[in-house]
Amino acid sequence: MATDDANAVHVIVAEHKLAIRRYLERLCTETGLATPEAAAWQLFLIGEGLAVSAQVCGIDEKLAQQARAMAATLLPR
């Protein structure tokens, strides 16, 4: 892949990830979380970690269960 093409892909991916974080922040705000920006970042990082783990280890229900459990700690009870 040429450098210009690689840069273009990077820009598209970065914009997509920003859109996901903004979406999560909007959901966290609408849910009434005290710190929606922080919660959105944490949820984003859980998702990123889950995606990478699935790529490396394969799809595993235990990974999804752990991600759900971590995300649940961010929600009001």
Backbone as JSON Lines, residues from 0, in Angstrom:
{"i":0,"aa":"M","n":[0.85,-1.17,0.0],"ca":[0.0,0.0,0.0],"c":[0.9,1.23,0.0]}
{"i":1,"aa":"A","n":[0.62,2.15,-0.86],"ca":[1.39,3.38,-0.93],"c":[1.14,4.23,0.32]}
{"i":2,"aa":"T","n":[2.09,5.09,0.63],"ca":[1.99,5.93,1.83],"c":[0.72,6.77,1.83]}
{"i":3,"aa":"D","n":[0.38,7.37,0.69],"ca":[-0.83,8.19,0.61],"c":[-2.08,7.36,0.89]}
{"i":4,"aa":"D","n":[-2.1,6.13,0.37],"ca":[-3.24,5.25,0.61],"c":[-3.32,4.87,2.08]}
{"i":5,"aa":"A","n":[-2.18,4.58,2.69],"ca":[-2.15,4.2,4.1],"c":[-2.63,5.37,4.95]}
{"i":6,"aa":"N","n":[-2.22,6.57,4.61],"ca":[-2.65,7.75,5.35],"c":[-4.16,7.95,5.2]}
{"i":7,"aa":"A","n":[-4.68,7.74,4.02],"ca":[-6.11,7.91,3.79],"c":[-6.9,6.89,4.62]}
{"i":8,"aa":"V","n":[-6.42,5.67,4.68],"ca":[-7.09,4.64,5.48],"c":[-7.03,5.03,6.95]}
{"i":9,"aa":"H","n":[-5.88,5.5,7.41],"ca":[-5.74,5.92,8.8],"c":[-6.74,7.03,9.14]}
{"i":10,"aa":"V","n":[-6.89,7.98,8.27],"ca":[-7.83,9.1,8.5],"c":[-9.25,8.57,8.61]}
{"i":11,"aa":"I","n":[-9.63,7.66,7.72],"ca":[-10.99,7.1,7.74],"c":[-11.23,6.33,9.04]}
{"i":12,"aa":"V","n":[-10.26,5.52,9.44],"ca":[-10.41,4.73,10.67],"c":[-10.47,5.65,11.89]}
{"i":13,"aa":"A","n":[-9.61,6.67,11.93],"ca":[-9.61,7.61,13.06],"c":[-10.95,8.34,13.16]}
{"i":14,"aa":"E","n":[-11.51,8.74,12.02],"ca":[-12.81,9.42,12.01],"c":[-13.91,8.47,12.5]}
{"i":15,"aa":"H","n":[-13.83,7.21,12.09],"ca":[-14.82,6.22,12.51],"c":[-14.75,6.0,14.02]}
{"i":16,"aa":"K","n":[-13.56,5.87,14.55],"ca":[-13.39,5.66,15.99],"c":[-13.86,6.89,16.78]}
{"i":17,"aa":"L","n":[-13.62,8.07,16.27],"ca":[-14.12,9.29,16.91],"c":[-15.64,9.29,16.93]}
{"i":18,"aa":"A","n":[-16.25,8.88,15.82],"ca":[-17.71,8.82,15.75],"c":[-18.26,7.82,16.77]}
{"i":19,"aa":"I","n":[-17.59,6.71,16.95],"ca":[-18.03,5.72,17.94],"c":[-17.94,6.31,19.35]}
{"i":20,"aa":"R","n":[-16.82,6.99,19.66],"ca":[-16.67,7.59,20.98],"c":[-17.74,8.66,21.23]}
{"i":21,"aa":"R","n":[-18.01,9.46,20.22],"ca":[-19.07,10.49,20.37],"c":[-20.44,9.85,20.58]}
{"i":22,"aa":"Y","n":[-20.71,8.77,19.86],"ca":[-21.97,8.04,20.03],"c":[-22.08,7.5,21.45]}
{"i":23,"aa":"L","n":[-21.01,6.88,21.93],"ca":[-21.01,6.35,23.3],"c":[-21.2,7.47,24.32]}
{"i":24,"aa":"E","n":[-20.55,8.6,24.08],"ca":[-20.7,9.72,25.0],"c":[-22.15,10.23,25.01]}
{"i":25,"aa":"R","n":[-22.77,10.28,23.85],"ca":[-24.17,10.7,23.79],"c":[-25.05,9.73,24.57]}
{"i":26,"aa":"L","n":[-24.82,8.42,24.4],"ca":[-25.59,7.42,25.14],"c":[-25.36,7.56,26.65]}
{"i":27,"aa":"C","n":[-24.12,7.77,27.04],"ca":[-23.8,7.92,28.47],"c":[-24.44,9.17,29.04]}
{"i":28,"aa":"T","n":[-24.48,10.24,28.25],"ca":[-25.13,11.47,28.69],"c":[-26.63,11.25,28.84]}
{"i":29,"aa":"E","n":[-27.24,10.61,27.84],"ca":[-28.68,10.36,27.86],"c":[-29.06,9.42,29.01]}
{"i":30,"aa":"T","n":[-28.13,8.55,29.4],"ca":[-28.38,7.62,30.5],"c":[-28.29,8.32,31.84]}
{"i":31,"aa":"G","n":[-27.68,9.5,31.84],"ca":[-27.57,10.27,33.08],"c":[-26.35,9.94,33.91]}
{"i":32,"aa":"L","n":[-25.33,9.36,33.28],"ca":[-24.12,9.04,34.03],"c":[-23.45,10.34,34.49]}
{"i":33,"aa":"A","n":[-22.84,10.3,35.65],"ca":[-22.23,11.5,36.24],"c":[-21.06,12.01,35.41]}
{"i":34,"aa":"T","n":[-20.3,11.11,34.83],"ca":[-19.13,11.49,34.03],"c":[-19.22,10.8,32.66]}
{"i":35,"aa":"P","n":[-20.09,11.31,31.79],"ca":[-20.33,10.62,30.52],"c":[-19.1,10.51,29.63]}
{"i":36,"aa":"E","n":[-18.24,11.52,29.63],"ca":[-17.06,11.46,28.77],"c":[-16.13,10.34,29.23]}
{"i":37,"aa":"A","n":[-15.9,10.26,30.54],"ca":[-15.03,9.2,31.07],"c":[-15.63,7.83,30.83]}
{"i":38,"aa":"A","n":[-16.93,7.69,31.06],"ca":[-17.6,6.41,30.84],"c":[-17.53,6.01,29.37]}
{"i":39,"aa":"A","n":[-17.71,6.98,28.49],"ca":[-17.64,6.69,27.05],"c":[-16.25,6.19,26.66]}
{"i":40,"aa":"W","n":[-15.21,6.83,27.2],"ca":[-13.86,6.37,26.92],"c":[-13.64,4.95,27.43]}
{"i":41,"aa":"Q","n":[-14.14,4.68,28.62],"ca":[-13.97,3.34,29.19],"c":[-14.7,2.29,28.36]}
{"i":42,"aa":"L","n":[-15.92,2.6,27.94],"ca":[-16.66,1.67,27.09],"c":[-15.96,1.49,25.75]}
{"i":43,"aa":"F","n":[-15.44,2.57,25.21],"ca":[-14.72,2.5,23.94],"c":[-13.51,1.57,24.08]}
{"i":44,"aa":"L","n":[-12.76,1.74,25.16],"ca":[-11.57,0.91,25.36],"c":[-11.93,-0.55,25.61]}
{"i":45,"aa":"I","n":[-13.03,-0.8,26.29],"ca":[-13.49,-2.19,26.45],"c":[-13.78,-2.79,25.08]}
{"i":46,"aa":"G","n":[-14.46,-2.04,24.24],"ca":[-14.78,-2.51,22.88],"c":[-13.53,-2.75,22.04]}
{"i":47,"aa":"E","n":[-12.58,-1.82,22.14],"ca":[-11.33,-1.98,21.38],"c":[-10.59,-3.23,21.84]}
{"i":48,"aa":"G","n":[-10.52,-3.41,23.17],"ca":[-9.84,-4.58,23.7],"c":[-10.53,-5.87,23.3]}
{"i":49,"aa":"L","n":[-11.85,-5.85,23.31],"ca":[-12.6,-7.03,22.9],"c":[-12.35,-7.36,21.44]}
{"i":50,"aa":"A","n":[-12.32,-6.34,20.59],"ca":[-12.09,-6.57,19.16],"c":[-10.7,-7.17,18.92]}
{"i":51,"aa":"V","n":[-9.7,-6.61,19.57],"ca":[-8.33,-7.12,19.39],"c":[-8.22,-8.54,19.94]}
{"i":52,"aa":"S","n":[-8.8,-8.77,21.11],"ca":[-8.75,-10.11,21.7],"c":[-9.41,-11.14,20.8]}
{"i":53,"aa":"A","n":[-10.54,-10.78,20.21],"ca":[-11.22,-11.7,19.3],"c":[-10.38,-11.97,18.06]}
{"i":54,"aa":"Q","n":[-9.67,-10.95,17.58],"ca":[-8.81,-11.15,16.41],"c":[-7.65,-12.09,16.74]}
{"i":55,"aa":"V","n":[-7.09,-11.94,17.92],"ca":[-5.92,-12.73,18.31],"c":[-6.31,-14.12,18.8]}
{"i":56,"aa":"C","n":[-7.35,-14.18,19.63],"ca":[-7.71,-15.43,20.31],"c":[-8.87,-16.17,19.65]}
{"i":57,"aa":"G","n":[-9.54,-15.5,18.74],"ca":[-10.74,-16.08,18.16],"c":[-11.96,-15.64,18.95]}
{"i":58,"aa":"I","n":[-13.1,-15.82,18.37],"ca":[-14.34,-15.41,19.03],"c":[-14.62,-16.39,20.16]}
{"i":59,"aa":"D","n":[-14.82,-15.84,21.33],"ca":[-15.0,-16.65,22.53],"c":[-16.05,-15.98,23.4]}
{"i":60,"aa":"E","n":[-17.08,-16.71,23.76],"ca":[-18.16,-16.16,24.57],"c":[-17.63,-15.63,25.9]}
{"i":61,"aa":"K","n":[-16.58,-16.24,26.43],"ca":[-16.02,-15.78,27.71],"c":[-15.49,-14.36,27.59]}
{"i":62,"aa":"L","n":[-14.92,-14.02,26.43],"ca":[-14.45,-12.65,26.22],"c":[-15.62,-11.67,26.28]}
{"i":63,"aa":"A","n":[-16.7,-12.02,25.61],"ca":[-17.88,-11.16,25.6],"c":[-18.46,-11.03,27.0]}
{"i":64,"aa":"Q","n":[-18.5,-12.13,27.75],"ca":[-19.03,-12.08,29.11],"c":[-18.19,-11.15,29.99]}
{"i":65,"aa":"Q","n":[-16.88,-11.21,29.86],"ca":[-16.01,-10.35,30.66],"c":[-16.19,-8.88,30.27]}
{"i":66,"aa":"A","n":[-16.32,-8.62,28.97],"ca":[-16.54,-7.25,28.51],"c":[-17.86,-6.71,29.06]}
{"i":67,"aa":"R","n":[-18.9,-7.54,29.02],"ca":[-20.2,-7.12,29.57],"c":[-20.08,-6.82,31.06]}
{"i":68,"aa":"A","n":[-19.37,-7.67,31.78],"ca":[-19.21,-7.47,33.23],"c":[-18.46,-6.17,33.53]}
{"i":69,"aa":"M","n":[-17.43,-5.87,32.74],"ca":[-16.68,-4.62,32.95],"c":[-17.57,-3.42,32.63]}
{"i":70,"aa":"A","n":[-18.32,-3.51,31.54],"ca":[-19.19,-2.4,31.15],"c":[-20.28,-2.18,32.2]}
{"i":71,"aa":"A","n":[-20.78,-3.26,32.77],"ca":[-21.86,-3.14,33.77],"c":[-21.42,-2.36,34.99]}
{"i":72,"aa":"T","n":[-20.14,-2.39,35.3],"ca":[-19.66,-1.64,36.47],"c":[-19.74,-0.14,36.26]}
{"i":73,"aa":"L","n":[-19.89,0.3,35.04],"ca":[-19.98,1.72,34.72],"c":[-21.4,2.26,34.84]}
{"i":74,"aa":"L","n":[-22.37,1.37,34.89],"ca":[-23.77,1.79,34.88],"c":[-24.3,1.95,36.3]}
{"i":75,"aa":"P","n":[-25.22,2.9,36.48],"ca":[-25.81,3.04,37.8],"c":[-26.64,1.8,38.14]}
{"i":76,"aa":"R","n":[-26.71,1.5,39.41],"ca":[-27.45,0.31,39.83],"c":[-28.82,0.66,40.31]}
